[in-house]
Amino acid sequence: DPVNLDTCSFICTSDLVRNVGKNQFKILGRVRDANPRGCSLSVPTPSAANAGTGTSRQNVAWHPRKLPMDKTPPGTRIKPLSAAWNSLSDIRAPENRDGCQKLSDSMGLSLAHIHEALRRESIRWTGDHMAEILARETSPFAAARIRIRPVDGAVIIPASTVPFVGLESLTIGLLAGCNIALKPSRRTEPEVTLFLQALRKEDAELANRVHLLPTGDDESLDRALAASESIVVHGDEEVISRVRAQARPNARIHAYGPRWSMAILDPTDAKSPEIMSALATDIILYDSLGCLSPRLVLVLGEHREASWVADALGTAMDAAARRFEPHPEVGRRAVGAGLLPLAIDNLRKDPRGLESVQQHGTSHLLLAGPPTPQSPGL
């Protein structure tokens, strides 16, 4: 540091070390309650092993302060969480294969759907990605303005329509050090079981911070909502309204849904097999459920160019439909974009009209007519 030549500069890292000889020291961990900083974020505090353990079970009532607040450095939780996700990426492992099959049957999705969804989620949750999240995205599960601390307790109601996406909030909550009450639906219970089994192999104490609320017990959920400091809910308006009614007045509520997404394409994108294949896979894989699957495609060009894009996208959707065939009991699948006749009828009432209806696998591609003075754009 040439600027500070002949001066003495100090950096407070809040690391704990023991002098073991001349110019040698051993890293012991971090000072409790210290801000996340320094090179030893992945080293536990010396007293972490004696912080107290507990096991959350389904047949006991959840209370946010039942387990002591996790005051170990947040970085120590990155390793077990990323290792758990990495173990889930091996779909050939017997426990993962069995869990995916159970989730396939409970959600009414083909096994190919489940494997692809798990692959997408598992490759996201690397150690580097979690470190980035820890720096900017744990706010739903953190409190205090001067020094960030984990909230005493959080209730998470994960998404029940898209596989493995609901585990995102659970992962971030555990990363922040919260005690969590999780209310899975019957449809997604197998994915929660699969994740907690993988996490328990890496860090049983961290996995024990998750308390599973019984799927059919609304009273347990109401009690947890009334005691929780932070609530994350994925669901429709009815579910979100019920959560707001049961939560305490000062609880933080983070609601996700109902949502839908739009893809915006340039006409030249139709010439890219990679872009068309990726878009078609998103449409077929998630069946217009939630924000992961585009429900509207806007082409920035002339109407004839939109027709070209529709033809190219239809070809890609046919290929994707062959990769992700529907579950044998397709009737058990939740409704995605809504009833098709209603959607077609609404488009026909628009001044632009409906030019064509194409079916590709279980999905339909509806091409609106050219713009009119009454309906010039979106």
N, C-alpha and C positions, 0 to 999 in steps of 0.2 A: 504494500500500500504506500506508494511514494509520497502521496499527499500528506500522510501522517508520519513521515520520516522524523525521527528524533522525538516523537511524542508517544504516549502510552494510550492505546485504545482498548476498550473493554466491550464485550458483548455478553449480556446475561442470557444464557441458554436455558437455565433452570434444569440442567442435567445433574444427576447425582453420580459422583465418581469416587473411587477410593484410590489413594496414592499407593502404588505398589512398588515404587522404586524411582530412581532418577529418570525424569522425563517419561515415566510410564504410569498409566492409571487404568483402572477397570471401570467400565460403565455399569452402573447399578440400575439406572432407570431414570424416571422423571420425578420432579417434585410434585406432590399431589396438588391438584387444582391449578397447575401451571398452564399458561397459554400454550397451544400446540406449536412448538418451534424447536429447532435444533435437529441434530443428526440421529438421535436415539428414540424417535417416535415409535419405533417398532419394539422397543424394549419395555417390558412391564415395570410398574413401580415395585419396589422391594416388598411392600406390604400387600400387593395385589392378591397373593395366594392366601392371605389371611383375612380378606375382605368379607368373607362369609358367602356361603353358597346356599342355593335353594332350588327346589324343583317345582316347576309349575305343572299342575295336572288339571285335567278337564273336570274332575269331580269335586274341586274345591273352588270357593269363591275367589275372584280376582280382586286384589286391591293394589293400587299403584305403588304403595310403600311396603309391600310385603317383602320384597327383596331390597337390600341396600342399594342406593344409587351407585352406578358404576362410575367411579372417579378415576379409573385408569386412563392413560393417554389414549385418545381416539385412534391413533395410528396402530395401536396394538390389536385392534379389531379388524384391521384390513386383511391381515394374513389369513385368519380362519375363514372369513367370509369369502374371499377370493378363491381359497382352496376348495370350499364347499361347492361354489359354482363351477370350478374347473372339474371336479369329480362328476358333476351332473352332465357335463358335456360328453362323457363316455356312455353313449346309449347302448353299448354292447354289454355293460356291466349288468349282471342279473337283477340287482335291486332297481336300477334305473329302467331297465326293460319292463319289469313288472309294474313299476309305478306309472310309466307312460301308457301301458295297456289299460290300467284302471282309469286313468284320466281320459283316455280315448273313449272308453265306454260311458263314463259319467257325463262327458260333455257332448257326446254324439259327433265327435270328429274322428276322421281316419287317423290311423297311427302315423301315417306320413305327415299329416298336419302337425301332430304333437311333436314329432321329432324335429321338424323344421322350426317350430316355435321355440323349442328348448335350445336348439342350436343358436338361434338368433340372440336369445337372452343370455346364454352362458358365455358367449364370446364377448359380451359387453362388460361383464363384471370382473375386469382385471384389477390388479392392485393399483396400477396407475390411474385407472378410471375412478376407483373409489377414493384415491387421494385427492383427485380433482373435485369430486362430489363433496368430500369432507370440507373443502375450503369454501364452497359456495352454495351447497344445496341441502344442508341439514336443518335449515331454519324451521320447518314444521315440527321438528322434534327437539328444538333447543330453546332455552329461555335465558333471560337476563340480558341487559344491554351492555354492561361493562365487561363481564366475563361470561362467555357462552358456557352454559351447563346443560346437560340433558334434562328434559322434563321428567317429572316423577313417573308419569304414566301416560301411555298413548293407546288409543283404540284404533285398529285398522280394520276396515271392511273392504277386502280386495275385490277387484273386478271378477265377475263370474261369467263373462262372455268370451274372453280372449285368454288362452292358456299362458300361464307363467308371467303375464304382465303385472298381475297383482302382487307378485313377490318383490317388485321394485321398491314399494313403500316399506315393506318389511325389512328389506336389506338396509335401506337408509336409516330406518328407525334403530336397528341394531347397531349400525355404524356409529350413530350418535350416542349410544349407551342407554337407551330407554328400556323401561319395563313395559312390555307390550301385551295387550289383550287383542287377540286375532279372532275375527268372526268369519271363517270361510263359509261359502255356500256348499250345499251337498255336491254341486257340480264341480267345484274346484278343490274340495278337500284332499283328493289324492296328491295334488301338486304341493300343497303345504306339507303334507306328511313326508313326501319325497325330499323336499328341501331341508326340513328339520332333521331328518335322518342323516343327511350328508353333513349338516353343520354340527350335529352332536358328535360325529367322529373327529371333527377338528377341534371343537371347543364346547364341551358339554355345558359349562357354566353359561356361556353366551346363549346357547340354545335354550337353556332353562329360563331365560328372561322372556320367553314367549309363552303366553298362557292361551290355550285354545278354548274359546267359548263354544259350548255345544251348538251344533247347527240349528237345532229346532227349539232352542230355549231363548225366547225373546226377553224373558225377565232378566236373565243373566246379562244380556246385552244392554238392557236399560240401566241396570245397576252400574255396569262398567262405563257407560256413557256419562252417567251422573258423577262419576268419580274421576274421570279422565281430564287431564290438563290439555291434551291435544288429540284431535280426531282426524283421521284421513279416511274418506269414504269414496268408493267408486260405485256409482249406481245411477238410477233414473231419478226424476224429480220426486217421486213418492218416497224413495229411500232417503234421499237427502233431507226432505222436509221432516221426516220422522226423527232423523238424527238431530236436527236443529231443535226439535221440540223437547227431546230428552236430555240434551247436553246442558251443562251448567252455564250460566250467563257469560262467564269470562273464559270459556274454553275456546281454544283455537280450532276452527273447523276448516279443513281443506277438502273441498268437494271436487271430484273429477267426474264429469259426465252430466247429462248425455252429450256426446260430441260426435262430430263427423268431420271428415277432412276432404280436401280438394287437391287435385294434381293439376299443375299448370304446365303445358307443353308448348314448345315451338314446333312448327310443322316439320323441321328437319330432324326432330327427335324420332320420327317414325322410321327413319333410315338406320337407327341404332338398335340392333337386336338386344344389346345389353339393357338399354333403358326400357324398351318394350317388355322384355322378359321380367325385369324387376317390378315394373308396375303391374303387370298381369299376375305375378305371384302374390303381391300384396292384396290384390282384389280377390283372387280365388282363395288364398290361404285364410283370410279373416272374414270373408263374406260380408264386407261393409259394416262390420261390427266395431264400434268405438272409433278412436282417432287413428288407428293404425291402417285402416283400409280405406282408400279413396272412394268416395261415393259420387263425386262430380269431377269430370275431366274438362278443363277449359283449354281450348286450342287458340293460341294467339296468331290468328291468320284468317284467310278467307274461308268461306263455308266449304268450298271444294277441298281445301286442305284439311279441314276437320274430318271430312269423309275419308281422306287417305289415312289419317291417323286412326280413325275408327276401324278401318279394315286391317291395318297393321296390328292394332291392339287386339282385335278379335282373333287373329291368327296366333298371337302370343298367349291369349287366354285359353285357346284350345289346347296348346301344349302344356300350359300350367294345370289345366283340368285333368289331363292324363297323369300328371305327376301326383296330384293331390285329389284322389277320387273321394267321393263322399262316404261317410260312415254307413255301414249296412242299414243301421236304424236311423236313417236321415231325419225321420220325424221327431227325434229327440233333440235336434239342433235348435237353438234359439233363433228367433226371427232376426234377420239382419236389417237391411234397409227398409223393410216394411212389406206390406202386401203388394205384389207386383201389379195386379189390376188397378189398384188405387194410384200407384205411381204413374202408370200409363195414362189413366184417365185425367190426372192433373196436368200432365204434359200436353195432352191433346186439347185441353181448354186454353192453353197459352196461345197468344196470337202467332207464335212461331210454329206451333203444331209439332207433330212427331213424324219424322221422316222414315225411320226404320226401327225395328226391334230385332235384335240378334241374340240368340242364346248360345252361351259357351259354357259347357259343363253345367254347374248349378247357378251360374251368374247370367245376367242379361245386360246387354249393352243397348241403351236407348239413345238414338241420335236425334237431337232436336232439329227443326227445320231452319232455314236461313233467317237472319235477323229481319225484323220489320220495323217501321216507324213506331208502332205501339210497343214492341219488345226488341229494342236494339242490341241489348247485350246480355249479361249474365242472367 
